[in-house]
Amino acid sequence: MAPETNRWILIAHSAGFESALALMRQDYPIDAVVLLDALYAGEHLFERWVLERSERRLVLLFAGHGTTAQKSRQLGNWLRASLGSEAVSDEATENLVETVRRHRVAILRTRVRHGDIPSQHLEEIVEGLRAPVDRGLTETSKP
């Protein structure tokens, strides 16, 4: 939990997505899910989770071009179709903190090695999640 905001942020790296899915199925009061090169399966469950409540946020960071990249991009396409392009970012046009802060869903590629992703990016992602997303971006309709 992020104490300053009383937000529950579930963070999983690599195969930790299995634990994330298990916790999400228990209906814990999770406000944001962060998958660090961790979307190997369960993309429909993550999609459903985000769409169930308008205040929920999702951050996917992936390295390389393998399974996590393919599944992250696919999930991004599905969510963009449901939430609109303003709510979903798949390009880091600003710094990582601002990209996460300004979008309900952020799906981004990193050049950092798989094992180094948490130590290199976690602080920025949590900082971006501290502020609520711009409500105008979460309620957009399909283009």
C-alpha atoms as one frame of an Amber mdcrd trajectory, in Angstrom:
protein
   0.000   0.000   0.000   1.221   3.508  -0.774   0.740   5.092   2.707   0.529
   8.712   1.531  -2.419   7.971  -0.728  -4.079   4.914   0.820  -3.885   3.264
  -2.594  -3.183  -0.432  -2.962  -0.648  -1.076  -5.703  -0.016  -4.686  -6.692
   3.412  -5.112  -8.293   4.612  -8.291  -9.995   7.839  -9.058 -11.827   8.308
 -11.967 -14.243   6.363 -15.065 -13.166   4.844 -13.012 -10.338   1.846 -12.452
 -12.608   0.452 -15.743 -11.240   0.410 -14.324  -7.709  -1.086 -11.080  -9.003
  -3.933 -12.967 -10.674  -4.574 -14.979  -7.505  -4.824 -11.801  -5.408  -7.040
 -10.095  -7.965  -9.450 -13.061  -7.918  -9.847 -12.566  -4.132 -11.241  -9.072
  -4.705  -8.698  -7.268  -2.533  -9.088  -3.470  -2.750  -6.340  -3.114  -5.360
  -6.263   0.261  -7.111  -3.378  -0.346  -9.507  -1.556  -3.316 -10.974   2.017
  -3.018 -12.219   3.437  -5.885 -14.281   7.176  -5.648 -14.843   7.908  -7.876
 -17.835   5.305 -10.205 -16.379   2.365 -10.613 -18.772   2.881 -14.224 -19.806
  -0.804 -15.194 -19.566  -4.131 -14.042 -18.167  -4.488 -10.986 -20.372  -8.300
 -11.303 -20.477  -8.406 -11.334 -16.668  -6.273  -8.198 -16.457  -8.501  -6.570
 -19.084 -11.676  -7.438 -17.181 -10.154  -6.207 -13.904  -9.301  -2.775 -15.378
 -12.699  -2.374 -17.017 -14.703  -3.320 -13.897 -13.994  -0.025 -12.097 -13.115
   3.340 -13.598 -10.577   4.192 -10.877  -8.379   1.145 -11.574  -4.986   1.635
 -13.213  -2.643  -0.709 -15.042   1.042  -0.332 -15.899   2.799  -2.881 -18.095
   6.518  -2.569 -18.706   8.142  -5.123 -20.985  11.611  -5.796 -22.339  12.495
  -7.178 -25.747  10.096  -8.622 -28.305   9.004 -11.933 -26.756   5.821 -13.171
 -25.128   5.404 -10.318 -22.657   5.804  -7.756 -25.445   3.242  -9.462 -27.680
   0.692  -9.973 -24.931   1.169  -6.445 -23.561   0.570  -4.907 -26.982  -2.502
  -7.083 -27.533  -3.952  -6.103 -24.157  -3.240  -2.472 -25.005  -5.215  -2.805
 -28.245  -8.187  -4.318 -26.414  -8.175  -1.642 -23.727  -7.786   1.152 -26.262
 -10.876  -0.180 -28.062 -12.840  -0.092 -24.789 -11.453   3.028 -23.084 -10.352
   5.201 -25.994  -6.890   6.183 -27.104  -6.512   9.024 -24.591  -6.729   6.625
 -21.625  -4.123   4.173 -22.923  -0.493   5.072 -23.576   1.866   2.774 -25.400
   4.519   5.338 -26.181   6.763   7.127 -23.700   6.406  10.612 -25.130   7.290
  12.137 -21.764   9.267  10.726 -18.886   7.949   7.546 -17.278   6.500   9.343
 -14.231   4.435  11.668 -16.436   3.331   8.895 -18.788   1.996   6.845 -15.867
   0.483   9.921 -14.192  -1.421  11.017 -17.303  -2.901   7.668 -18.383  -5.152
   5.124 -16.799  -3.260   2.398 -18.665   0.432   2.649 -19.589   2.038  -0.084
 -21.688   5.667   0.616 -22.413   8.841  -1.050 -23.626  12.053  -0.641 -21.665
  15.621  -1.174 -22.803  16.596  -2.330 -19.311  17.498  -6.005 -18.838  14.676
  -8.187 -17.503  16.268  -8.728 -14.094  17.017  -5.022 -13.630  13.542  -3.680
 -14.405  12.324  -3.422 -10.781  15.403  -1.601  -9.525  15.498   0.733 -12.525
  11.815   1.644 -12.921   9.779   0.871  -9.808  10.331   4.209  -8.077   9.234
   6.148 -11.173   6.126   4.038 -11.664   5.007   4.365  -8.041   5.602   8.133
  -8.214   3.414   8.294 -11.321   0.647   6.338  -9.597   0.563   8.588  -6.512
  -1.571  11.218  -8.216  -5.023  10.294  -9.466  -5.291  10.031 -13.214  -6.980
  12.919 -15.010 -10.680  11.963 -14.868 -11.196  13.216 -18.407  -8.819  10.552
 -19.654 -10.569   7.688 -17.859 -14.039   8.428 -19.097 -13.368   8.860 -22.800
 -15.562   7.065 -25.222 -14.390   5.080 -28.173 -12.981   7.211 -31.002
